[in-house]
Amino acid sequence: MLNIQIFQPQVRTFSAASTTDLITWIDDNLRAGNFQLLLNLHQVLFMDSLGLGGLIFALKRVQAAGGRMALCGLSGQTQMLLEATEMSRVFDIYSDPSEFEKCLMLERSPQS
């Protein structure tokens, strides 16, 4: 069974303040043994450099613990920022949570 935890910021601007909540959420999940983490950013309209730095910090933290962190719901400026900085190559990005879940299920299914 997949145990996907989803973080969905309730802000329009993802910045340093948002990353504090994100890191707390990640640490709580890693301590609880939850290693499949998804950030649903569909409500985020703007991300500044501190927000992007926080995402990178969070990704490294999850990977160091042997987990997986992905993003979904990107649009507008947040998507453009990730593409312009080539961070779209670093993060696993999905259109929505169900696409992430399908990907995990395919990875877990036995090879035919």
TALIN-V190819 format. One record per helix or strand of 3 or more residues. SS is the DSSP state (H for helix, E for strand). FROM is the first residue (numbers start at 0). TO is the last residue. If there is no record, write none. Layout:
# TALIN-V190819
ss = (SS | SS)
from = (FROM | FROM)
to = (TO | TO)
This chain:
# TALIN-V190819
ss = (E | H | E | H | E | H | H | E | H)
from = (3 | 15 | 35 | 48 | 67 | 75 | 86 | 91 | 96)
to = (6 | 30 | 39 | 63 | 71 | 83 | 88 | 93 | 107)
